[in-house]
Amino acid sequence: MGDGAKIGGGGGAGRAAPSKRKDAQRNKETLLDATAAVFIRSGVEAPVRDIAAEAGVGMGTIYRHFPTRADLIIAVYRHQVEACAEAGPALLASSATPYAALGQWVNLFVDFLVTKHGLAAVLQSDSSGFDTLHTYFLDRLLPVCTELFDAAAAAGEIRPGLDPYEVMRGVGNLCIGADSDDRYDPRRLVELLIAGLRPLPH
C-alpha cells in the first residue's frame, strides 16, 4: 500500500534507482517470507523480535515498512496469495502431469490456509477489510485452480465437470481447526479428497 513511497524516498538520478528499488522489493519479500514462517510456527501474535530474528533484520526495519501488526499481517496475506497464484502456471509447466501439478499446488494452498486462519481471527473486528481480502483471494486463486483443473480434465486425469470453487471450499473446510488439535492432520484428508477427483473405473 503506501509503503512503496517510503522505501524509495531519495532523488538520485541515473540507473541506480531501479536496481535499488528491486533490492528493496527483494528485501521486503524476504521479510514477508520470514514473517509467514513465524506465523505458521507461532501464530499471528508472535513477537516482532522473533520475526526480526527470523528475517535477520532489526525491529526498526519491520516497523518502518509495517507500522502496525495489521499492516504486516495483511502484507503477508497478499504476499502468500501472490506466491500461490504464481506457483500454478509454474507447476503446470514443470510437473510430469497436470494432475501432479494440481496435487502440488493444493499442498501449497494448504500451507497458505494454515496461516490464513490465524489472520481471519485477527481481522474479524474489521469485517470490511476482511471482505476485501477475501475477494482478492478468490479473484487471484480461483482462476489458477480452474486452469489446473481444466488441464487435468483435458488430460483425462480427473473427472470432467468438477467445480474448482467447491473443491477449494472443501480444502479450506478441512483445514479449519488444524492448529488447535495435534491429532488432526488435514493433509491426509486433503490427499484423499484430491485422489477422489480421479475418473471412476468403468
GIQUI-V552139 format. One record per backbone hydrogen bond with DSSP energy under -0.5 kcal/mol. CO is the residue of the C=O (numbers start at 1). NH is the residue of the N-H. E is the energy in kcal/mol with one decimal. If there is no record, write none. Layout:
# GIQUI-V552139
co: (CO,CO)
nh: (NH,NH)
e: (E,E)
This chain:
# GIQUI-V552139
co: (1,2,2,3,4,5,14,15,16,17,18,19,20,21,22,23,24,25,26,27,28,29,30,31,32,33,34,35,36,37,38,39,43,47,47,48,49,50,51,52,52,58,58,59,60,61,62,68,69,70,71,72,73,74,75,76,77,78,79,80,81,82,83,84,85,85,86,87,88,89,90,91,97,98,99,100,101,102,103,104,105,106,107,108,109,110,111,112,113,114,115,115,116,117,118,119,120,121,122,123,126,127,128,129,130,131,132,133,134,135,136,137,138,140,141,142,143,144,145,146,147,148,149,150,151,152,152,153,159,162,163,164,165,166,167,168,169,170,171,172,173,175,177,178,181,183,184,185,185,186,187,188,189,190,191,192,194,195,197)
nh: (4,5,6,7,8,9,17,19,20,21,22,23,24,25,26,27,28,29,30,31,32,33,34,35,36,37,38,39,40,41,42,43,46,50,51,52,53,54,55,56,57,61,62,63,64,65,66,72,73,74,75,76,77,78,79,80,81,82,83,84,85,86,87,88,88,89,90,91,92,93,94,95,101,102,103,104,105,106,107,108,109,110,111,112,113,114,115,116,117,118,118,119,120,121,122,123,124,124,125,126,130,131,132,133,134,135,136,137,138,139,140,141,142,144,145,146,147,148,149,150,151,152,153,154,155,157,158,156,162,164,167,168,169,170,171,172,173,174,175,176,176,178,180,181,184,185,186,188,189,190,191,192,193,194,195,196,197,198,159)
e: (-1.1,-1.0,-0.7,-2.0,-1.8,-1.8,-0.5,-0.9,-2.5,-2.8,-2.5,-2.4,-2.5,-2.5,-2.7,-2.9,-2.2,-2.3,-2.4,-2.3,-2.3,-2.5,-2.3,-2.4,-2.5,-2.1,-2.1,-2.9,-2.5,-1.9,-3.6,-2.4,-1.6,-0.8,-1.3,-2.7,-2.3,-2.2,-2.4,-1.3,-2.1,-0.7,-1.1,-2.3,-2.1,-1.8,-3.2,-1.7,-3.0,-2.6,-2.1,-2.4,-2.5,-2.6,-2.5,-2.6,-2.3,-2.5,-2.2,-2.4,-2.6,-2.7,-1.5,-0.9,-0.5,-0.6,-1.2,-2.9,-2.2,-1.9,-1.7,-2.5,-2.0,-2.6,-2.4,-2.3,-2.6,-2.5,-1.7,-1.8,-2.4,-2.4,-2.1,-2.3,-2.5,-2.1,-1.2,-2.3,-2.0,-0.6,-0.6,-1.4,-2.6,-1.4,-1.6,-2.3,-0.6,-0.7,-0.6,-1.9,-1.9,-2.7,-2.1,-1.9,-2.7,-2.3,-2.1,-2.7,-2.2,-2.8,-2.1,-2.5,-2.0,-0.6,-2.6,-2.6,-2.2,-2.0,-2.5,-3.0,-2.1,-2.4,-2.8,-2.6,-1.5,-2.7,-0.8,-1.5,-0.7,-0.7,-1.9,-2.8,-2.6,-2.6,-2.8,-2.4,-2.5,-2.0,-1.2,-0.7,-0.8,-1.8,-1.3,-0.8,-1.7,-0.6,-0.6,-1.1,-0.8,-2.8,-2.6,-1.7,-2.3,-2.7,-2.5,-1.8,-1.4,-1.5,-2.9)
